[in-house]
Amino acid sequence: MEKQEKIEKIGEFDKKILNLLLEDSRLSYRKIAGILKVSPATIMNRTNNLHKNIIKKYSALLDYEKLGYEIEVIIELRISKGKLIEVEKKIATHPNVVAVYDITGDFDAVIIARFKNRKSMDYFLKKIQTYDFIERTFTKFILHTIKEEPLRID
């Protein structure tokens, strides 16, 4: 298992920068500096440090339904002992898989995936059920997303 580096406690100023970037990741250093009433160089230095320690990447939050991805599912997996990471890594490479998580409880992992139609979801489910070490799957359709956004830092 990969070791997570623990960083020093993040300061209030850096939290303000992070929250502004969560709201709009396209903000320029100059715009952030204007909002926080500091120099753009200060924002550039702090942001570079955040890139090294906190910020993984920038991304857009898309409306997948408008792009034709009508089906969103949560798939729980029971995986043979000792093969969890191997199976998760294999599944994570599939282009329709949005997220893969280790979990506690009756199942070992959860997949979040999006598909354009039922047929492509069915194909994916049947494919992963043939993978060695997958003992059981349990699929749930997401009917409506109420909230989907990044967590603000406080």
C-alpha positions in Angstrom: 0.0 0.0 0.0 1.3 3.5 -0.9 2.3 5.7 2.0 0.5 9.0 2.1 2.8 11.9 3.1 1.3 14.0 5.8 1.9 17.7 5.4 2.0 20.5 8.0 -1.3 22.0 9.0 -2.6 24.2 6.2 -3.0 27.8 7.0 -6.1 30.0 6.6 -4.6 31.9 3.7 -3.9 28.7 1.8 -7.5 27.5 2.5 -8.8 30.7 1.0 -6.8 30.1 -2.1 -8.0 26.5 -2.4 -11.6 27.5 -1.9 -11.4 30.1 -4.7 -9.8 27.5 -7.0 -12.5 25.0 -6.1 -15.1 27.5 -7.1 -13.4 28.4 -10.4 -10.1 26.6 -11.2 -9.6 29.1 -14.1 -8.9 32.0 -11.9 -5.7 33.8 -12.6 -3.1 34.6 -10.0 -3.9 38.3 -10.6 -7.6 37.7 -10.0 -7.0 35.7 -6.8 -4.5 38.3 -5.6 -7.2 41.0 -6.1 -9.8 39.1 -4.1 -7.4 38.4 -1.3 -5.7 41.8 -1.5 -2.1 40.5 -1.9 0.4 40.5 -4.7 0.1 38.1 -7.6 3.7 36.9 -6.8 2.5 35.9 -3.3 -0.4 33.9 -4.9 2.0 32.3 -7.4 4.3 31.2 -4.7 1.6 29.8 -2.4 -0.2 28.1 -5.3 3.1 26.4 -6.5 3.5 25.1 -2.9 -0.1 23.8 -3.0 0.6 22.1 -6.3 3.5 20.2 -4.7 1.5 19.1 -1.6 -2.3 19.4 -2.0 -3.6 20.0 -5.6 -3.7 16.8 -7.6 -5.0 18.4 -10.8 -7.6 20.8 -12.2 -10.8 19.6 -13.8 -14.1 20.7 -15.1 -17.4 19.4 -13.7 -19.4 18.3 -16.7 -23.1 17.6 -17.2 -22.8 14.0 -18.4 -26.4 13.6 -19.3 -26.1 16.4 -21.8 -23.2 14.5 -23.3 -25.3 11.4 -23.7 -24.2 9.4 -20.6 -27.7 8.5 -19.4 -26.7 5.8 -17.0 -24.8 6.2 -13.8 -24.2 3.2 -11.5 -22.7 2.2 -8.2 -21.2 -1.3 -8.4 -20.2 -3.1 -5.3 -17.7 -5.9 -5.6 -16.7 -8.8 -3.5 -13.1 -9.8 -4.4 -11.1 -12.9 -3.3 -8.7 -12.3 -0.5 -5.3 -11.0 -1.5 -6.4 -9.8 -5.0 -8.2 -6.5 -4.1 -5.6 -4.1 -5.4 -4.9 -6.2 -8.5 -8.6 -6.3 -9.5 -9.2 -2.6 -8.6 -6.3 -1.5 -10.8 -7.6 -3.5 -13.7 -11.1 -2.1 -13.4 -9.8 1.4 -13.0 -8.4 1.4 -16.5 -11.8 1.1 -18.1 -12.8 4.4 -19.7 -16.4 4.4 -18.2 -15.1 4.0 -14.7 -15.2 7.3 -12.8 -14.0 6.1 -9.4 -12.9 3.0 -7.6 -12.9 2.8 -3.8 -11.9 0.3 -1.1 -14.7 0.0 1.4 -15.7 -1.7 4.6 -18.8 -3.9 5.0 -20.2 -6.8 3.0 -18.3 -5.8 -0.1 -14.6 -5.0 -0.7 -14.8 -2.3 -3.4 -17.1 0.2 -5.0 -17.1 1.4 -8.6 -18.8 4.5 -9.9 -19.3 4.3 -13.6 -21.2 6.1 -16.4 -22.6 4.7 -19.6 -24.4 6.1 -22.7 -26.9 3.3 -22.6 -28.0 0.1 -20.9 -26.4 -2.1 -23.5 -22.9 -0.7 -22.8 -23.5 -1.0 -19.0 -24.6 -4.6 -19.5 -21.5 -5.4 -21.5 -19.3 -3.9 -18.8 -21.0 -5.8 -16.0 -20.7 -9.1 -17.8 -17.1 -8.4 -18.6 -16.0 -7.7 -15.0 -18.0 -10.7 -13.8 -15.6 -12.9 -15.9 -12.5 -11.4 -14.2 -10.6 -13.8 -12.0 -11.2 -13.2 -8.3 -14.5 -11.3 -8.6 -16.9 -13.3 -6.4 -20.0 -11.2 -6.6 -21.2 -7.8 -7.9 -24.2 -5.7 -6.8 -25.3 -2.9 -9.0 -27.3 0.2 -8.1 -28.7 2.7 -10.6 -28.3 6.4 -9.6 -31.7 7.9 -10.4 -30.9 11.5 -9.7 -27.9 13.4 -8.5 -28.8 15.9 -5.8 -25.3 17.3 -5.1 -22.0 16.7 -6.7 -19.3 19.2 -6.0 -15.9 19.4 -4.3 -15.7 19.7 -0.5 -14.9 23.3 0.6 -11.9 23.5 3.0 -12.6 25.0 6.4 
